[in-house]
Amino acid sequence: MSSVLLAPQCLPSVGWFAQAAHAGAVQLAMGGVYRKQVGMNQFCLKGAGRVQVITLPAVHPGLNTALRDVRISYADTSWPVRAARSVEATLQRSPFYAHFGPDIIELLQKRTTFLVDFNLQALSLLIRNAGLALPIEESDENWQAAVPTPWRAAQPVSGFLPISYFQQFGPFVSNLSMLDLMCNQGGQVIHILQQMTAATAKE
């Protein structure tokens, strides 16, 4: 079985999962230093009229803090509640929210210490709940050596074409968090990921 080296995104994007599913297995690049605005502590969902970027506040000693050493900040004790409410507001009307949303809400309110631990737990929940046969193995490789995978909504993912699916709140937006695809499509998740690869192959 082949594998792909990917960065440990926070509640990874649909594009991240398309790359992972296409390869069949993932090496998670856990080495290197933490950087802002690369999707390690942020994920995208679609709200009414706009895309919402939900952020887990990170605390780190300096510019050269190892990714594994970055902690989630709870100086603002109310952020987990706000993040949970944002997830609920964007997805609770989705057909399969009851199947997939509550686990993520519970994780957001769990007060996990390290950012990578949160990301690993979230990734495990998404894989298990989506029914994906996707082996994950941690690697000490620098995350900056991983296959580039945009985390922001509507960004193209090299090698994969977006496949539209039903979403709440108006026109389709590509490359949201995998949680959006799961809550809106349920058992069709695997089929849509396969379609993304198949559509590219026809180009």
N, C-alpha and C positions, 0 to 999 in steps of 0.2 A: 504494500500500500504506500502510495506517495504521501507527502505531507507538505504543508506550506508554512513558512515562518511569518507569523503575524504578531502585531503589538497587542498587549492586553487592554483593549478598549473598555470603556465603561458602558455596560449594556450595549454591546456592539451593534453597528449599523447592519442593515440588510446586505449591503455590499460586502461587509466583512464576512458574513455568513455564507454568501454566494461563493466567495473565494475558498472558504474553508470546506464547504460541501463539495465543491468541484475537485479539490485535492483529495478529500477523503479523510484527512487527519491534520492536526494543527500542532506545530511547535510554537509555544508562546514565548516570545522574546522578552525575558524579564530583566536583562542586563541594561546597563547604561544609566544615565542620570535623568531625573525628572525634568520635563519641560511643560510649560503651560500651552493651552490652546491646541493640543494634539489629540484630544478625545480620551485622555486617561481618566479624567474626572468629570466629563460632560457627556450628555446624550441628548438626542433631539426627538421630540414628539410634536404632533401637529395639533394646535389649539384652534379656537375660533378666530379665523382671520389671520393667523400667523403661526410660524413655527416657534415652538418654545424650546430653548436650550436650558436644560436642568443641570445644575452644577453642584457637585459635592465639594465643599470648601476643603482645600488641602493646606496643610502646614508643613513646611520644610525649612531646615536651617539655612540653606543658601543655594546658590546656583548649581552647585555640584553635588547635590543630594542624590544618592542612589535611588532609583525608582522603588526598590523594595523597602526603603526606609521612610517613604512619604506617608504621613499619617493623615487621617481625616480629622478636620477641626470641628470641635463641638463648643467653641467659644460662644457662638450664637446657638443657643440650645434649641431654638425654634426651627432651624432649617430643615431637619428631617420631616417635621410635620408639614412645612410648606412644600417640600419636594413631593411628599406623598399626596398632598392635595392637588398638586399640578398633574401628577400621573392620573389621579382619579378624574380630574376635570377634563382631561384630553381623551381618556379612553373608556370611562365607565359606561358610556352608551354603546360601545362596540359589542358585536354579537358574542364574542368569546372572552370578554374581560373577566367574567367570574371564574373562568378556568385558569387564567394566567396572571391577572393583575395582583391579586391578594398576596402572592408569594413575594413579589417585588416590593409591595408596600411594607410587608413585614421586614424584609431585609433592610430597607431604607431606615426603618425605625429601630434597628438592632444595635446601633452604636458600635459598628465594626471599627477596630483601631486603625489598621493599615489599609491604604487605598488598594493595593494589589489584592489583598484578601477579599475586599468587597467585590472587586472586579471578577475574581475567580469564582466566588460564590454566585454572583449574578449570572456569569457565563454557564455555570453548571446547571442553574435553574432553567435557563433558556433552552439549553440543549436537551435536558431531561423532559421538560414540559412540551417541547415541540416534537419529541419522538425522533430526534436525529441520532443516527449512529455515527458519532463524530468523536474519535479519540483525541484527547488533549494531553499534551506533555509539556511540562515547563522546560525552558532552555535558558542558559546563561548568556545567550547571544544578546548583543546590544539591540534594543528595540528599534533603533534607527536603521538597522540593517534589514528590518522586516519588509515584506512586500507592502508598498504604499497603499493604504486603504483610507480614503476620506471618511471622516466621521460626521461631517456636517450634512444636513439635509440638502437634497437636490444636487449634490456634487457627483459628477460621473465617476464610476469605478472602472479603471482600465481593464478591458477584456470582458466586460459584462454589460449587457444592455438592461436598463430598467424595465420591469414588467409591471404595468399598472394593475392595481387591485382596489377594491372598495375601501375607502377611508371615510372617517367622519370629517365634517367641516369643509366641504367643497372640493375643488379640484385636487387631483392626485399630486402628491409630492414624493419624489423618490428618496431613497437612502436614509429614511428615518431609522430609529432604533428598531432592532428586530422585534422588540416588544409590541410595536405598532402592527407589524405584519401578523404576529401571532394572535393578538386580540381581535383583529378584523377578519382574519381568514381561517383561523383554527387549523383543521386537518389538511388544508391546502398548502401549508407552508412549504413542505418538501417539494411539491409539484411546482410551485412558483420559483423556488431556488433553481430547480432543474431547468425551468423555462428560460431563466436568465442566461444560463450557459448555452442552451440550445439556440436561442435567438442570436447569440454572438457567433456561433459556429456557422450560421447561415449567411453571415455578412461576407 
